[in-house]
Amino acid sequence: MNLDERSEDKCVVCEKDVTGVAGTAHVYRDGRRFSLCCPTCLQMFQRAPDRFTSGEHPRTVVEELLRDLDWKESKW
Ligand SMILES: [Zn+2]
C-alpha cells in the first residue's frame, strides 16, 4: 500500500474511480502520475497523451478521438 499517493485515483480517460483497483495501468508524464483503468483507455490515452494531461476535459477529447476512429462498438 502506498499511502503517500493521492487517495483518490481516477482513470484519466473515462474518469472512472480506480482507487485500489488491481491491474490499473499508470503512466508518468512531467512528474505526474496518470491512471488508466483498462487497455481501451490506455489506447485512447496514447492517441493524444498531451491532451489528456493538459487539463482538457477528457470526455471532450474522447469524443473527438472516437469521431476520428469511427468506432462501431463504442462503449462510451
Ligand atoms: Zn478508463
N, CA, C, O and the ligand as a Tripos MOL2 file, in Angstrom:
@<TRIPOS>MOLECULE
protein
  305   303    77     0     0
PROTEIN
NO_CHARGES

@<TRIPOS>ATOM
      1 N           0.8480   -1.2060    0.0000 N.3       1 MET1
      2 CA          0.0000    0.0000    0.0000 C.3       1 MET1
      3 C           0.8780    1.2480    0.0000 C.2       1 MET1
      4 O           1.7690    1.4100    0.8330 O.2       1 MET1
      5 N           0.6010    2.0970   -0.9370 N.am      2 ASN2
      6 CA          1.3210    3.3630   -0.9780 C.3       2 ASN2
      7 C           0.4160    4.4850   -0.4830 C.2       2 ASN2
      8 O          -0.3330    5.0850   -1.2540 O.2       2 ASN2
      9 N           0.4960    4.7470    0.7770 N.am      3 LEU3
     10 CA         -0.3890    5.7650    1.3380 C.3       3 LEU3
     11 C           0.1130    7.1730    1.0530 C.2       3 LEU3
     12 O          -0.5680    8.1590    1.3350 O.2       3 LEU3
     13 N           1.3200    7.2530    0.4880 N.am      4 ASP4
     14 CA          1.8020    8.5850    0.1350 C.3       4 ASP4
     15 C           1.2280    9.0610   -1.2020 C.2       4 ASP4
     16 O           1.3510   10.2320   -1.5610 O.2       4 ASP4
     17 N           0.5940    8.1270   -1.9370 N.am      5 GLU5
     18 CA         -0.0660    8.5270   -3.1700 C.3       5 GLU5
     19 C          -1.3530    9.2570   -2.8220 C.2       5 GLU5
     20 O          -1.8570    9.1750   -1.7020 O.2       5 GLU5
     21 N          -1.8670    9.9680   -3.8060 N.am      6 ARG6
     22 CA         -3.1640   10.5980   -3.5790 C.3       6 ARG6
     23 C          -4.1950    9.5060   -3.3210 C.2       6 ARG6
     24 O          -4.1850    8.4680   -3.9830 O.2       6 ARG6
     25 N          -5.0600    9.7340   -2.3830 N.am      7 SER7
     26 CA         -6.0010    8.6900   -2.0000 C.3       7 SER7
     27 C          -7.0260    8.4450   -3.0970 C.2       7 SER7
     28 O          -7.5250    7.3290   -3.2470 O.2       7 SER7
     29 N          -7.3340    9.4660   -3.8500 N.am      8 GLU8
     30 CA         -8.3210    9.2870   -4.9060 C.3       8 GLU8
     31 C          -7.6170    9.0350   -6.2190 C.2       8 GLU8
     32 O          -6.6920    9.7580   -6.5890 O.2       8 GLU8
     33 N          -8.0550    8.0090   -6.9210 N.am      9 ASP9
     34 CA         -7.3810    7.5840   -8.1350 C.3       9 ASP9
     35 C          -8.4300    7.3850   -9.2160 C.2       9 ASP9
     36 O          -9.2970    6.5180   -9.1100 O.2       9 ASP9
     37 N          -8.3380    8.1980  -10.2520 N.am     10 LYS10
     38 CA         -9.3430    8.1120  -11.3060 C.3      10 LYS10
     39 C          -8.6750    7.8860  -12.6500 C.2      10 LYS10
     40 O          -7.5880    8.3990  -12.9150 O.2      10 LYS10
     41 N          -9.3380    7.1140  -13.4870 N.am     11 CYS11
     42 CA         -8.8650    6.9210  -14.8480 C.3      11 CYS11
     43 C          -8.8760    8.2740  -15.5580 C.2      11 CYS11
     44 O          -9.8860    8.9780  -15.5450 O.2      11 CYS11
     45 N          -7.7630    8.6310  -16.1710 N.am     12 VAL12
     46 CA         -7.6430    9.9420  -16.7900 C.3      12 VAL12
     47 C          -8.4680   10.0500  -18.0740 C.2      12 VAL12
     48 O          -8.7340   11.1490  -18.5590 O.2      12 VAL12
     49 N          -8.8690    8.9030  -18.6160 N.am     13 VAL13
     50 CA         -9.6310    8.9190  -19.8650 C.3      13 VAL13
     51 C         -11.1400    8.8830  -19.6100 C.2      13 VAL13
     52 O         -11.8720    9.7300  -20.1220 O.2      13 VAL13
     53 N         -11.6080    7.9130  -18.8270 N.am     14 CYS14
     54 CA        -13.0560    7.7750  -18.6340 C.3      14 CYS14
     55 C         -13.5070    8.2910  -17.2750 C.2      14 CYS14
     56 O         -14.7050    8.3120  -16.9910 O.2      14 CYS14
     57 N         -12.5800    8.7010  -16.4420 N.am     15 GLU15
     58 CA        -12.8660    9.2890  -15.1300 C.3      15 GLU15
     59 C         -13.4900    8.3010  -14.1530 C.2      15 GLU15
     60 O         -14.0970    8.7050  -13.1610 O.2      15 GLU15
     61 N         -13.3450    7.0370  -14.4240 N.am     16 LYS16
     62 CA        -13.8320    6.0260  -13.5000 C.3      16 LYS16
     63 C         -12.9240    5.9840  -12.2730 C.2      16 LYS16
     64 O         -11.7070    6.1330  -12.3710 O.2      16 LYS16
     65 N         -13.5430    5.7790  -11.1330 N.am     17 ASP17
     66 CA        -12.7630    5.6650   -9.9010 C.3      17 ASP17
     67 C         -12.0260    4.3310   -9.8900 C.2      17 ASP17
     68 O         -12.6550    3.2730   -9.9320 O.2      17 ASP17
     69 N         -10.7150    4.3740   -9.8360 N.am     18 VAL18
     70 CA         -9.9270    3.1410   -9.8510 C.3      18 VAL18
     71 C          -9.1170    3.0010   -8.5680 C.2      18 VAL18
     72 O          -8.0980    2.3110   -8.5370 O.2      18 VAL18
     73 N          -9.5740    3.6530   -7.5270 N.am     19 THR19
     74 CA         -8.8610    3.5850   -6.2520 C.3      19 THR19
     75 C          -8.7450    2.1430   -5.7840 C.2      19 THR19
     76 O          -9.7470    1.4640   -5.5570 O.2      19 THR19
     77 N          -7.5180    1.6920   -5.6450 N.am     20 GLY20
     78 CA         -7.2950    0.3520   -5.1160 C.3      20 GLY20
     79 C          -7.6420   -0.7790   -6.0680 C.2      20 GLY20
     80 O          -7.6440   -1.9430   -5.6670 O.2      20 GLY20
     81 N          -7.9370   -0.4570   -7.3260 N.am     21 VAL21
     82 CA         -8.2930   -1.4880   -8.2840 C.3      21 VAL21
     83 C          -7.0300   -2.1420   -8.8250 C.2      21 VAL21
     84 O          -6.1380   -1.4590   -9.3290 O.2      21 VAL21
     85 N          -6.9530   -3.4560   -8.7220 N.am     22 ALA22
     86 CA         -5.7880   -4.1720   -9.2210 C.3      22 ALA22
     87 C          -5.7600   -4.1290  -10.7400 C.2      22 ALA22
     88 O          -6.8060   -4.1720  -11.3870 O.2      22 ALA22
     89 N          -4.5690   -4.0440  -11.3040 N.am     23 GLY23
     90 CA         -4.4380   -4.0740  -12.7500 C.3      23 GLY23
     91 C          -4.5550   -2.7170  -13.4040 C.2      23 GLY23
     92 O          -4.4670   -2.6060  -14.6270 O.2      23 GLY23
     93 N          -4.7490   -1.6930  -12.6120 N.am     24 THR24
     94 CA         -4.8090   -0.3520  -13.1740 C.3      24 THR24
     95 C          -3.4380    0.0380  -13.7040 C.2      24 THR24
     96 O          -2.4250   -0.1030  -13.0180 O.2      24 THR24
     97 N          -3.4250    0.5290  -14.9340 N.am     25 ALA25
     98 CA         -2.1600    0.9570  -15.5280 C.3      25 ALA25
     99 C          -1.8540    2.3900  -15.0980 C.2      25 ALA25
    100 O          -2.7570    3.2000  -14.8880 O.2      25 ALA25
    101 N          -0.5760    2.6780  -14.9740 N.am     26 HIS26
    102 CA         -0.1800    4.0430  -14.6420 C.3      26 HIS26
    103 C           0.8630    4.5220  -15.6330 C.2      26 HIS26
    104 O           1.7760    3.7840  -16.0050 O.2      26 HIS26
    105 N           0.7150    5.7570  -16.0480 N.am     27 VAL27
    106 CA          1.7310    6.3670  -16.8890 C.3      27 VAL27
    107 C           2.2040    7.6350  -16.2050 C.2      27 VAL27
    108 O           1.4460    8.3020  -15.5000 O.2      27 VAL27
    109 N           3.4600    7.9530  -16.4250 N.am     28 TYR28
    110 CA          4.0420    9.1320  -15.8060 C.3      28 TYR28
    111 C           4.4320   10.1280  -16.8810 C.2      28 TYR28
    112 O           5.1140    9.7860  -17.8470 O.2      28 TYR28
    113 N           4.0000   11.3400  -16.7060 N.am     29 ARG29
    114 CA          4.3750   12.4010  -17.6220 C.3      29 ARG29
    115 C           4.6240   13.6580  -16.8210 C.2      29 ARG29
    116 O           3.8260   14.0270  -15.9600 O.2      29 ARG29
    117 N           5.7330   14.3140  -17.1060 N.am     30 ASP30
    118 CA          6.0640   15.5680  -16.4250 C.3      30 ASP30
    119 C           6.0000   15.4230  -14.9050 C.2      30 ASP30
    120 O           5.5930   16.3450  -14.1980 O.2      30 ASP30
    121 N           6.4060   14.2570  -14.4180 N.am     31 GLY31
    122 CA          6.4340   14.0570  -12.9820 C.3      31 GLY31
    123 C           5.0810   13.8140  -12.3510 C.2      31 GLY31
    124 O           4.9720   13.7000  -11.1310 O.2      31 GLY31
    125 N           4.0610   13.7350  -13.1640 N.am     32 ARG32
    126 CA          2.7340   13.4490  -12.6360 C.3      32 ARG32
    127 C           2.3260   12.0440  -13.0220 C.2      32 ARG32
    128 O           2.7660   11.5080  -14.0390 O.2      32 ARG32
    129 N           1.4790   11.4560  -12.1930 N.am     33 ARG33
    130 CA          1.0450   10.0930  -12.4540 C.3      33 ARG33
    131 C          -0.3960   10.1010  -12.9460 C.2      33 ARG33
    132 O          -1.2530   10.7860  -12.3880 O.2      33 ARG33
    133 N          -0.6470    9.3370  -13.9920 N.am     34 PHE34
    134 CA         -1.9950    9.2370  -14.5370 C.3      34 PHE34
    135 C          -2.4010    7.7710  -14.5540 C.2      34 PHE34
    136 O          -1.6080    6.8920  -14.8900 O.2      34 PHE34
    137 N          -3.6420    7.5290  -14.1880 N.am     35 SER35
    138 CA         -4.1460    6.1610  -14.1150 C.3      35 SER35
    139 C          -5.0220    5.8480  -15.3160 C.2      35 SER35
    140 O          -5.7130    6.7160  -15.8480 O.2      35 SER35
    141 N          -4.9770    4.5890  -15.7300 N.am     36 LEU36
    142 CA         -5.7940    4.1360  -16.8480 C.3      36 LEU36
    143 C          -6.4100    2.8070  -16.4560 C.2      36 LEU36
    144 O          -5.6940    1.8720  -16.0980 O.2      36 LEU36
    145 N          -7.7420    2.7110  -16.5180 N.am     37 CYS37
    146 CA         -8.4430    1.5730  -15.9210 C.3      37 CYS37
    147 C          -8.3840    0.3270  -16.7790 C.2      37 CYS37
    148 O          -8.5310   -0.7780  -16.2570 O.2      37 CYS37
    149 N          -8.1710    0.4700  -18.0950 N.am     38 CYS38
    150 CA         -8.2570   -0.7020  -18.9570 C.3      38 CYS38
    151 C          -7.4630   -0.4550  -20.2350 C.2      38 CYS38
    152 O          -7.1140    0.6890  -20.5290 O.2      38 CYS38
    153 N          -7.1700   -1.5090  -21.0020 N.am     39 PRO39
    154 CA         -6.3940   -1.3480  -22.2420 C.3      39 PRO39
    155 C          -7.0420   -0.3810  -23.2250 C.2      39 PRO39
    156 O          -6.3480    0.3070  -23.9740 O.2      39 PRO39
    157 N          -8.3580   -0.3290  -23.2230 N.am     40 THR40
    158 CA         -9.0460    0.5860  -24.1350 C.3      40 THR40
    159 C          -8.7060    2.0280  -23.7950 C.2      40 THR40
    160 O          -8.4320    2.8420  -24.6760 O.2      40 THR40
    161 N          -8.7290    2.3260  -22.5080 N.am     41 CYS41
    162 CA         -8.4000    3.6870  -22.0810 C.3      41 CYS41
    163 C          -6.9290    3.9900  -22.3510 C.2      41 CYS41
    164 O          -6.5720    5.1080  -22.7230 O.2      41 CYS41
    165 N          -6.0910    2.9920  -22.1620 N.am     42 LEU42
    166 CA         -4.6700    3.1780  -22.4290 C.3      42 LEU42
    167 C          -4.4400    3.5020  -23.9070 C.2      42 LEU42
    168 O          -3.6560    4.3900  -24.2430 O.2      42 LEU42
    169 N          -5.1300    2.7750  -24.7770 N.am     43 GLN43
    170 CA         -5.0250    3.0480  -26.2140 C.3      43 GLN43
    171 C          -5.4750    4.4670  -26.5270 C.2      43 GLN43
    172 O          -4.8350    5.1940  -27.2880 O.2      43 GLN43
    173 N          -6.5820    4.8330  -25.9250 N.am     44 MET44
    174 CA         -7.1250    6.1640  -26.1430 C.3      44 MET44
    175 C          -6.1280    7.2250  -25.6830 C.2      44 MET44
    176 O          -5.8830    8.2200  -26.3650 O.2      44 MET44
    177 N          -5.5660    6.9780  -24.5090 N.am     45 PHE45
    178 CA         -4.5990    7.9180  -23.9520 C.3      45 PHE45
    179 C          -3.4020    8.0840  -24.8830 C.2      45 PHE45
    180 O          -2.9020    9.1910  -25.0830 O.2      45 PHE45
    181 N          -2.9550    6.9690  -25.4450 N.am     46 GLN46
    182 CA         -1.7570    7.0150  -26.2770 C.3      46 GLN46
    183 C          -1.9900    7.7310  -27.5990 C.2      46 GLN46
    184 O          -1.0360    8.1090  -28.2800 O.2      46 GLN46
    185 N          -3.2470    7.9190  -27.9630 N.am     47 ARG47
    186 CA         -3.5300    8.6630  -29.1880 C.3      47 ARG47
    187 C          -3.3770   10.1600  -28.9940 C.2      47 ARG47
    188 O          -3.0890   10.8930  -29.9400 O.2      47 ARG47
    189 N          -3.5650   10.6000  -27.7860 N.am     48 ALA48
    190 CA         -3.4690   12.0430  -27.5430 C.3      48 ALA48
    191 C          -3.0280   12.3260  -26.1130 C.2      48 ALA48
    192 O          -3.7340   12.9920  -25.3560 O.2      48 ALA48
    193 N          -1.8480   11.8120  -25.7480 N.am     49 PRO49
    194 CA         -1.4080   11.9550  -24.3510 C.3      49 PRO49
    195 C          -1.3130   13.4080  -23.8990 C.2      49 PRO49
    196 O          -1.6140   13.7320  -22.7500 O.2      49 PRO49
    197 N          -0.8930   14.2750  -24.8090 N.am     50 ASP50
    198 CA         -0.7390   15.6720  -24.4190 C.3      50 ASP50
    199 C          -2.0710   16.3190  -24.0630 C.2      50 ASP50
    200 O          -2.1520   17.1850  -23.1920 O.2      50 ASP50
    201 N          -3.1040   15.8780  -24.7530 N.am     51 ARG51
    202 CA         -4.4130   16.4640  -24.4820 C.3      51 ARG51
    203 C          -4.9760   15.9630  -23.1560 C.2      51 ARG51
    204 O          -5.5630   16.7280  -22.3910 O.2      51 ARG51
    205 N          -4.7940   14.6810  -22.8940 N.am     52 PHE52
    206 CA         -5.3270   14.1430  -21.6440 C.3      52 PHE52
    207 C          -4.5870   14.6830  -20.4240 C.2      52 PHE52
    208 O          -5.1490   14.7420  -19.3300 O.2      52 PHE52
    209 N          -3.3460   15.0710  -20.6060 N.am     53 THR53
    210 CA         -2.5690   15.5400  -19.4600 C.3      53 THR53
    211 C          -2.5630   17.0520  -19.3520 C.2      53 THR53
    212 O          -1.9940   17.6040  -18.4100 O.2      53 THR53
    213 N          -3.1870   17.7270  -20.2990 N.am     54 SER54
    214 CA         -3.1190   19.1930  -20.2890 C.3      54 SER54
    215 C          -4.2660   19.8200  -19.5210 C.2      54 SER54
    216 O          -4.3640   21.0440  -19.4340 O.2      54 SER54
    217 N          -5.1340   18.9870  -18.9630 N.am     55 GLY55
    218 CA         -6.2470   19.5320  -18.2040 C.3      55 GLY55
    219 C          -7.4940   19.7280  -19.0380 C.2      55 GLY55
    220 O          -8.5000   20.2470  -18.5540 O.2      55 GLY55
    221 N          -7.4280   19.3140  -20.2840 N.am     56 GLU56
    222 CA         -8.6090   19.3780  -21.1230 C.3      56 GLU56
    223 C          -9.6590   18.4040  -20.5870 C.2      56 GLU56
    224 O          -9.3190   17.4060  -19.9520 O.2      56 GLU56
    225 N         -10.9170   18.6940  -20.8440 N.am     57 HIS57
    226 CA        -11.9580   17.7980  -20.3500 C.3      57 HIS57
    227 C         -11.8420   16.4620  -21.0700 C.2      57 HIS57
    228 O         -11.9910   16.4140  -22.2910 O.2      57 HIS57
    229 N         -11.5780   15.3700  -20.3440 N.am     58 PRO58
    230 CA        -11.3040   14.0900  -21.0090 C.3      58 PRO58
    231 C         -12.4410   13.6360  -21.9110 C.2      58 PRO58
    232 O         -12.2050   13.0430  -22.9630 O.2      58 PRO58
    233 N         -13.6630   13.9110  -21.5060 N.am     59 ARG59
    234 CA        -14.7940   13.4510  -22.3170 C.3      59 ARG59
    235 C         -14.7770   14.1170  -23.6950 C.2      59 ARG59
    236 O         -15.0850   13.4840  -24.7050 O.2      59 ARG59
    237 N         -14.4200   15.3740  -23.7190 N.am     60 THR60
    238 CA        -14.3320   16.0880  -24.9910 C.3      60 THR60
    239 C         -13.2660   15.4680  -25.8800 C.2      60 THR60
    240 O         -13.4770   15.2610  -27.0750 O.2      60 THR60
    241 N         -12.1220   15.1770  -25.2810 N.am     61 VAL61
    242 CA        -11.0250   14.5800  -26.0440 C.3      61 VAL61
    243 C         -11.4430   13.2230  -26.5850 C.2      61 VAL61
    244 O         -11.2030   12.9100  -27.7520 O.2      61 VAL61
    245 N         -12.0720   12.4160  -25.7300 N.am     62 VAL62
    246 CA        -12.5010   11.0780  -26.1410 C.3      62 VAL62
    247 C         -13.4970   11.1660  -27.2890 C.2      62 VAL62
    248 O         -13.4030   10.4140  -28.2600 O.2      62 VAL62
    249 N         -14.4490   12.0840  -27.1770 N.am     63 GLU63
    250 CA        -15.4520   12.1980  -28.2320 C.3      63 GLU63
    251 C         -14.8140   12.5450  -29.5740 C.2      63 GLU63
    252 O         -15.1960   12.0110  -30.6150 O.2      63 GLU63
    253 N         -13.8440   13.4390  -29.5320 N.am     64 GLU64
    254 CA        -13.1730   13.8180  -30.7800 C.3      64 GLU64
    255 C         -12.3690   12.6540  -31.3430 C.2      64 GLU64
    256 O         -12.3540   12.4240  -32.5520 O.2      64 GLU64
    257 N         -11.7000   11.9200  -30.4520 N.am     65 LEU65
    258 CA        -10.9140   10.7770  -30.9250 C.3      65 LEU65
    259 C         -11.8140    9.7110  -31.5160 C.2      65 LEU65
    260 O         -11.4940    9.1060  -32.5390 O.2      65 LEU65
    261 N         -12.9560    9.4840  -30.8550 N.am     66 LEU66
    262 CA        -13.8680    8.4610  -31.3510 C.3      66 LEU66
    263 C         -14.4520    8.8630  -32.6940 C.2      66 LEU66
    264 O         -14.6750    8.0160  -33.5590 O.2      66 LEU66
    265 N         -14.6980   10.1510  -32.8670 N.am     67 ARG67
    266 CA        -15.2050   10.6170  -34.1470 C.3      67 ARG67
    267 C         -14.1800   10.3070  -35.2380 C.2      67 ARG67
    268 O         -14.5320    9.8900  -36.3420 O.2      67 ARG67
    269 N         -12.9050   10.5200  -34.9050 N.am     68 ASP68
    270 CA        -11.8480   10.2110  -35.8730 C.3      68 ASP68
    271 C         -11.8130    8.7240  -36.1800 C.2      68 ASP68
    272 O         -11.6630    8.3130  -37.3310 O.2      68 ASP68
    273 N         -11.9520    7.9360  -35.1440 N.am     69 LEU69
    274 CA        -11.8100    6.4980  -35.3100 C.3      69 LEU69
    275 C         -13.0450    5.8810  -35.9400 C.2      69 LEU69
    276 O         -12.9690    4.8740  -36.6450 O.2      69 LEU69
    277 N         -14.1850    6.5040  -35.6720 N.am     70 ASP70
    278 CA        -15.4600    5.9710  -36.1560 C.3      70 ASP70
    279 C         -15.6500    4.5230  -35.7020 C.2      70 ASP70
    280 O         -15.9640    3.6290  -36.4870 O.2      70 ASP70
    281 N         -15.4480    4.3390  -34.4110 N.am     71 TRP71
    282 CA        -15.5890    3.0030  -33.8570 C.3      71 TRP71
    283 C         -17.0530    2.5890  -33.9000 C.2      71 TRP71
    284 O         -17.9540    3.3770  -33.6120 O.2      71 TRP71
    285 N         -17.2630    1.3320  -34.2690 N.am     72 LYS72
    286 CA        -18.6360    0.8410  -34.3050 C.3      72 LYS72
    287 C         -19.0950    0.3700  -32.9520 C.2      72 LYS72
    288 O         -20.2350    0.6150  -32.5580 O.2      72 LYS72
    289 N         -18.2250   -0.3020  -32.2370 N.am     73 GLU73
    290 CA        -18.6290   -0.8000  -30.9240 C.3      73 GLU73
    291 C         -18.1640    0.1590  -29.8540 C.2      73 GLU73
    292 O         -17.2330   -0.1240  -29.1000 O.2      73 GLU73
    293 N         -18.8120    1.2710  -29.8010 N.am     74 SER74
    294 CA        -18.4410    2.2640  -28.8120 C.3      74 SER74
    295 C         -19.0910    1.9380  -27.4770 C.2      74 SER74
    296 O         -20.2790    1.6230  -27.4070 O.2      74 SER74
    297 N         -18.3040    2.0190  -26.4370 N.am     75 LYS75
    298 CA        -18.8760    1.7940  -25.1150 C.3      75 LYS75
    299 C         -18.9910    3.1050  -24.3610 C.2      75 LYS75
    300 O         -19.2670    3.1120  -23.1610 O.2      75 LYS75
    301 N         -18.7870    4.1920  -25.0420 N.am     76 TRP76
    302 CA        -18.8170    5.4800  -24.3370 C.3      76 TRP76
    303 C         -20.2330    6.0030  -24.2870 C.2      76 TRP76
    304 O         -20.4750    7.0770  -23.7360 O.2      76 TRP76
    305 ZN        -10.8370    4.2930  -18.0740 Zn       77 ZN77
@<TRIPOS>BOND
     1     1     2 1
     2     2     3 1
     3     3     4 2
     4     3     5 am
     5     5     6 1
     6     6     7 1
     7     7     8 2
     8     7     9 am
     9     9    10 1
    10    10    11 1
    11    11    12 2
    12    11    13 am
    13    13    14 1
    14    14    15 1
    15    15    16 2
    16    15    17 am
    17    17    18 1
    18    18    19 1
    19    19    20 2
    20    19    21 am
    21    21    22 1
    22    22    23 1
    23    23    24 2
    24    23    25 am
    25    25    26 1
    26    26    27 1
    27    27    28 2
    28    27    29 am
    29    29    30 1
    30    30    31 1
    31    31    32 2
    32    31    33 am
    33    33    34 1
    34    34    35 1
    35    35    36 2
    36    35    37 am
    37    37    38 1
    38    38    39 1
    39    39    40 2
    40    39    41 am
    41    41    42 1
    42    42    43 1
    43    43    44 2
    44    43    45 am
    45    45    46 1
    46    46    47 1
    47    47    48 2
    48    47    49 am
    49    49    50 1
    50    50    51 1
    51    51    52 2
    52    51    53 am
    53    53    54 1
    54    54    55 1
    55    55    56 2
    56    55    57 am
    57    57    58 1
    58    58    59 1
    59    59    60 2
    60    59    61 am
    61    61    62 1
    62    62    63 1
    63    63    64 2
    64    63    65 am
    65    65    66 1
    66    66    67 1
    67    67    68 2
    68    67    69 am
    69    69    70 1
    70    70    71 1
    71    71    72 2
    72    71    73 am
    73    73    74 1
    74    74    75 1
    75    75    76 2
    76    75    77 am
    77    77    78 1
    78    78    79 1
    79    79    80 2
    80    79    81 am
    81    81    82 1
    82    82    83 1
    83    83    84 2
    84    83    85 am
    85    85    86 1
    86    86    87 1
    87    87    88 2
    88    87    89 am
    89    89    90 1
    90    90    91 1
    91    91    92 2
    92    91    93 am
    93    93    94 1
    94    94    95 1
    95    95    96 2
    96    95    97 am
    97    97    98 1
    98    98    99 1
    99    99   100 2
   100    99   101 am
   101   101   102 1
   102   102   103 1
   103   103   104 2
   104   103   105 am
   105   105   106 1
   106   106   107 1
   107   107   108 2
   108   107   109 am
   109   109   110 1
   110   110   111 1
   111   111   112 2
   112   111   113 am
   113   113   114 1
   114   114   115 1
   115   115   116 2
   116   115   117 am
   117   117   118 1
   118   118   119 1
   119   119   120 2
   120   119   121 am
   121   121   122 1
   122   122   123 1
   123   123   124 2
   124   123   125 am
   125   125   126 1
   126   126   127 1
   127   127   128 2
   128   127   129 am
   129   129   130 1
   130   130   131 1
   131   131   132 2
   132   131   133 am
   133   133   134 1
   134   134   135 1
   135   135   136 2
   136   135   137 am
   137   137   138 1
   138   138   139 1
   139   139   140 2
   140   139   141 am
   141   141   142 1
   142   142   143 1
   143   143   144 2
   144   143   145 am
   145   145   146 1
   146   146   147 1
   147   147   148 2
   148   147   149 am
   149   149   150 1
   150   150   151 1
   151   151   152 2
   152   151   153 am
   153   153   154 1
   154   154   155 1
   155   155   156 2
   156   155   157 am
   157   157   158 1
   158   158   159 1
   159   159   160 2
   160   159   161 am
   161   161   162 1
   162   162   163 1
   163   163   164 2
   164   163   165 am
   165   165   166 1
   166   166   167 1
   167   167   168 2
   168   167   169 am
   169   169   170 1
   170   170   171 1
   171   171   172 2
   172   171   173 am
   173   173   174 1
   174   174   175 1
   175   175   176 2
   176   175   177 am
   177   177   178 1
   178   178   179 1
   179   179   180 2
   180   179   181 am
   181   181   182 1
   182   182   183 1
   183   183   184 2
   184   183   185 am
   185   185   186 1
   186   186   187 1
   187   187   188 2
   188   187   189 am
   189   189   190 1
   190   190   191 1
   191   191   192 2
   192   191   193 am
   193   193   194 1
   194   194   195 1
   195   195   196 2
   196   195   197 am
   197   197   198 1
   198   198   199 1
   199   199   200 2
   200   199   201 am
   201   201   202 1
   202   202   203 1
   203   203   204 2
   204   203   205 am
   205   205   206 1
   206   206   207 1
   207   207   208 2
   208   207   209 am
   209   209   210 1
   210   210   211 1
   211   211   212 2
   212   211   213 am
   213   213   214 1
   214   214   215 1
   215   215   216 2
   216   215   217 am
   217   217   218 1
   218   218   219 1
   219   219   220 2
   220   219   221 am
   221   221   222 1
   222   222   223 1
   223   223   224 2
   224   223   225 am
   225   225   226 1
   226   226   227 1
   227   227   228 2
   228   227   229 am
   229   229   230 1
   230   230   231 1
   231   231   232 2
   232   231   233 am
   233   233   234 1
   234   234   235 1
   235   235   236 2
   236   235   237 am
   237   237   238 1
   238   238   239 1
   239   239   240 2
   240   239   241 am
   241   241   242 1
   242   242   243 1
   243   243   244 2
   244   243   245 am
   245   245   246 1
   246   246   247 1
   247   247   248 2
   248   247   249 am
   249   249   250 1
   250   250   251 1
   251   251   252 2
   252   251   253 am
   253   253   254 1
   254   254   255 1
   255   255   256 2
   256   255   257 am
   257   257   258 1
   258   258   259 1
   259   259   260 2
   260   259   261 am
   261   261   262 1
   262   262   263 1
   263   263   264 2
   264   263   265 am
   265   265   266 1
   266   266   267 1
   267   267   268 2
   268   267   269 am
   269   269   270 1
   270   270   271 1
   271   271   272 2
   272   271   273 am
   273   273   274 1
   274   274   275 1
   275   275   276 2
   276   275   277 am
   277   277   278 1
   278   278   279 1
   279   279   280 2
   280   279   281 am
   281   281   282 1
   282   282   283 1
   283   283   284 2
   284   283   285 am
   285   285   286 1
   286   286   287 1
   287   287   288 2
   288   287   289 am
   289   289   290 1
   290   290   291 1
   291   291   292 2
   292   291   293 am
   293   293   294 1
   294   294   295 1
   295   295   296 2
   296   295   297 am
   297   297   298 1
   298   298   299 1
   299   299   300 2
   300   299   301 am
   301   301   302 1
   302   302   303 1
   303   303   304 2
@<TRIPOS>SUBSTRUCTURE
     1 MET1         2 RESIDUE 1 A MET
     2 ASN2         6 RESIDUE 1 A ASN
     3 LEU3        10 RESIDUE 1 A LEU
     4 ASP4        14 RESIDUE 1 A ASP
     5 GLU5        18 RESIDUE 1 A GLU
     6 ARG6        22 RESIDUE 1 A ARG
     7 SER7        26 RESIDUE 1 A SER
     8 GLU8        30 RESIDUE 1 A GLU
     9 ASP9        34 RESIDUE 1 A ASP
    10 LYS10       38 RESIDUE 1 A LYS
    11 CYS11       42 RESIDUE 1 A CYS
    12 VAL12       46 RESIDUE 1 A VAL
    13 VAL13       50 RESIDUE 1 A VAL
    14 CYS14       54 RESIDUE 1 A CYS
    15 GLU15       58 RESIDUE 1 A GLU
    16 LYS16       62 RESIDUE 1 A LYS
    17 ASP17       66 RESIDUE 1 A ASP
    18 VAL18       70 RESIDUE 1 A VAL
    19 THR19       74 RESIDUE 1 A THR
    20 GLY20       78 RESIDUE 1 A GLY
    21 VAL21       82 RESIDUE 1 A VAL
    22 ALA22       86 RESIDUE 1 A ALA
    23 GLY23       90 RESIDUE 1 A GLY
    24 THR24       94 RESIDUE 1 A THR
    25 ALA25       98 RESIDUE 1 A ALA
    26 HIS26      102 RESIDUE 1 A HIS
    27 VAL27      106 RESIDUE 1 A VAL
    28 TYR28      110 RESIDUE 1 A TYR
    29 ARG29      114 RESIDUE 1 A ARG
    30 ASP30      118 RESIDUE 1 A ASP
    31 GLY31      122 RESIDUE 1 A GLY
    32 ARG32      126 RESIDUE 1 A ARG
    33 ARG33      130 RESIDUE 1 A ARG
    34 PHE34      134 RESIDUE 1 A PHE
    35 SER35      138 RESIDUE 1 A SER
    36 LEU36      142 RESIDUE 1 A LEU
    37 CYS37      146 RESIDUE 1 A CYS
    38 CYS38      150 RESIDUE 1 A CYS
    39 PRO39      154 RESIDUE 1 A PRO
    40 THR40      158 RESIDUE 1 A THR
    41 CYS41      162 RESIDUE 1 A CYS
    42 LEU42      166 RESIDUE 1 A LEU
    43 GLN43      170 RESIDUE 1 A GLN
    44 MET44      174 RESIDUE 1 A MET
    45 PHE45      178 RESIDUE 1 A PHE
    46 GLN46      182 RESIDUE 1 A GLN
    47 ARG47      186 RESIDUE 1 A ARG
    48 ALA48      190 RESIDUE 1 A ALA
    49 PRO49      194 RESIDUE 1 A PRO
    50 ASP50      198 RESIDUE 1 A ASP
    51 ARG51      202 RESIDUE 1 A ARG
    52 PHE52      206 RESIDUE 1 A PHE
    53 THR53      210 RESIDUE 1 A THR
    54 SER54      214 RESIDUE 1 A SER
    55 GLY55      218 RESIDUE 1 A GLY
    56 GLU56      222 RESIDUE 1 A GLU
    57 HIS57      226 RESIDUE 1 A HIS
    58 PRO58      230 RESIDUE 1 A PRO
    59 ARG59      234 RESIDUE 1 A ARG
    60 THR60      238 RESIDUE 1 A THR
    61 VAL61      242 RESIDUE 1 A VAL
    62 VAL62      246 RESIDUE 1 A VAL
    63 GLU63      250 RESIDUE 1 A GLU
    64 GLU64      254 RESIDUE 1 A GLU
    65 LEU65      258 RESIDUE 1 A LEU
    66 LEU66      262 RESIDUE 1 A LEU
    67 ARG67      266 RESIDUE 1 A ARG
    68 ASP68      270 RESIDUE 1 A ASP
    69 LEU69      274 RESIDUE 1 A LEU
    70 ASP70      278 RESIDUE 1 A ASP
    71 TRP71      282 RESIDUE 1 A TRP
    72 LYS72      286 RESIDUE 1 A LYS
    73 GLU73      290 RESIDUE 1 A GLU
    74 SER74      294 RESIDUE 1 A SER
    75 LYS75      298 RESIDUE 1 A LYS
    76 TRP76      302 RESIDUE 1 A TRP
    77 ZN77       305 GROUP 0 **** ****
